[in-house]
Amino acid sequence: MPSMRDIKEQIASKKQTRKITKAMQMVSAAKLNQAQAHAQSYSIYTDKLHEVVAEIAAGNHGGLKHPMLASRGETDRLYCCDRRPWACRCVQ
């Protein structure tokens, strides 16, 4: 049977673990709030990018002459590009 001292140590240990867990939850909540704020700040850019891509896809590119904007008829491919060259790919 554990002594009174052992029981008190276990209680103190559990209280300390609870404090550490609470602090970790607070840190993760702060990081999540910061990430959400960053994501919302980029919504202006993503909305404009979506608008521009939709206009180009519809063929309304303001009279620009470029081979990549030329109509090629119906295709079954979609090219996804990124600022990282290795991330660009063709989606079928």
N, C-alpha and C positions, 0 to 999 in steps of 0.2 A: 504494500500500500504506500502511495507516495506521501511524503511528508508535507506539512503545511508550507514549508519553504519552496518545495518543488512546484506546488500548485500555484503559489504566488508568482514564481518565475514564469510559468507557462502563461498565466493571465497577462503578465507584463509583456511577454513576447508576442502574444496575440494582439494586444493593444498597439504595440509598435508596428507590427505587420499591417494592421488596419490603417495606421497613420501613413505609412509608406504607400499603400495602395491608393488611398485618398489623394495623396500628392501626385501620384502618377496619373490618376484620372483627371485631375485638374490640368496637368501639363498637356495631356492628350486633347482635352477639350479646347484649350487655348490654341494648340496647333491646328485643330480642325476648323476653328473659327477663322484663323488666319488664312488657311487654304480656301475656305469658302469665300472670303473677301477678295482674294486674288482671282478666283474663278469668276466672280461677278464683275470684277473690273475689266476682264477680257471680253465680256459679253458684247460690248460695243464693237470691238474688232471682229468678232466672229459673226455678228449680224451683218456687218458691212461686207465681209468676205463672202458670206452666203449670198448676199444680194448680187455681188459682182459675178460670182460663178454662175448664178442662175441666169443673169443677163447674157453671159458668154455662151452658155449652153443653149439658150433660146435663139442665138444668132444675132442678138442686138449688141454688137461690139463697136458701135459708133463709126463704122466705115474703116476700121483698121484693116490693113492688108498684111496678113501674116500667114504662112503655110499651116501653122498649128490651129488657126481659127477658121480655115477653109472647111466647108461642108463636105462630108464624105459619104453621106447617106446613112442608112441604118447600120449600126454596129452592135456587137454584143460585148464590147470591152469598155472598161472604165479605168482610166489611169489615175492613180492616187499619188500625189507628189507631196513631198515634205521638204523642210529646209535641210534635212540630212539626205545627201544623195543616195545613200544605201537604203533609205526607207521608201524610196519611190518604187512603185510596183504596178503591175497590171492586174486588175480584178476581173475575172470572167464570170 
